[in-house]
Amino acid sequence: MKFREIFLGENKKLLLGKDEKSNEELMKKFKGSLNVVLHTESPGSPFGVIDFSRPTKKERLLSGSAVARYSQDWRDNKEDVIVHVFKGKDVYKRKGMKVGTFGVRNFKKIIVKKKEIESFIGKEK
């Protein structure tokens, strides 16, 4: 399964799901890990996994901008987007949850500003 890859620097990348099936595969791969994972507060966004250890605050914000950029929240509103940041070890899947849906035990919220999302869009290849 191919994921969207965003390069954050040398040997540093963010993996994003492209749809519910790729979100499912991505989270199965990183569930239980110490990797930083991001998802918008509102449903309808890719899960993003920072595929290296100890990302900086700037790298987390850039990753949040990428997750927000591909979200339904951004598509529909073009305003600031709230993104949840957590570890793979805090992700769980209960029987009956639909494909691409996961629960999270502990998370922090970041607000990704409209200008940061627009700036990210300008850097896309």
N, C-alpha and C positions, 0 to 999 in steps of 0.2 A: 504494500500500500504506500503510495507516495504522499508525502506531506508537503505543505508549503514551507520553504526554508527562507529565513531572513538572516542574513549574515550581520552580526553585531561587531565583528572584529576578527582578527586572526584566530582561527580555531575556535571561534565563538559563534554559535548559531541558535536561533529560536526555531522550533518546529511548531507548525500550526496545522490543525485539522482543516480539511476543506469542506466537509459535510459531516452528517451524523455518523456515518460508517467509519470515516477516517478519524473522527474524534474518539470513537469507541476503541479503535486499534491503538491510537496514540496513548490513551489513558491506560489501557491494559498493559502497554509496554512500560509505562512509568509509574503505575500505581504501586505504592509501597516504597518509592525511592525518596531520596533527599533532594531531588531536582525541584527547582522553583516552577510552579504551574500558575497560569493565569486564565481567567475567564471573566466575562462581563457579569455584572450583577443581574442584568436582565437576560432571559433565555435568548438563544439564537446567536451564539458567537462561537468561533473556534476555541478549542482549548489550545493554549500556547504552553510549550515546555521549553525552558531555558536549558539547553543541552550542554552545560558546563557548570562547574561548581563555583560558588561564591561570586555571583553577579553583583556589580556595583549598583548603587541607587539609580544612576543614569541608565544602565543597561536594563534594569527593571522597568523604568519609565518608558524607554524606547520599546521594550517588549509589550508593555501595556498599551502603547499607541498602536502597535501592530494588531493586537487582539481587538482593540476598539475599532480600528479602521475596517476590519472585516466583519463587524457585528451588525445585526439587524437594528440595534439601537442607533448606531451611527447612520446607517442607511436611511432610517426613517426620520431621525430628528436633527442630525447635523449639529449637535450640541455636545457639551462635556459628557464623558462616559465614565461610570463607576466600574472599576475593575477589581475583582477579588484576586489576592495573591496568597498562595499557600504552597505546601510541599506535597509531593506525590504520596507520602506516607499518610496524609490526612484525607485522602480520597477513598471512598467506598462505593460499592455497587450492591444494592439489595435486589433480591429476586423480584421480578415484576417491573423494574425500572426499564424504560424504553431504551432502545439503541442510542448511544451518544449521550445519555444522561447519567450523571454521577452525583453523589452527595459529597459534601466536604465538612469535616469536623471543625477545623480551625482555619481562619483566614483573616487577612488584613485587607482593608479597602484603600485603594488609591483613586483619586479623581484625575482622569486624563483630560486635560483641557482641550477644547476645540482647536486651538492654535497648534498644540503638539500633534494632534492627529493630522491636521492639514500639512504640517511640516513633514511628518512621516510620509504622507502621500507624495509629496514633492520629491522625496528621495528614492522612491520605488523605481525599480528598473523595468 
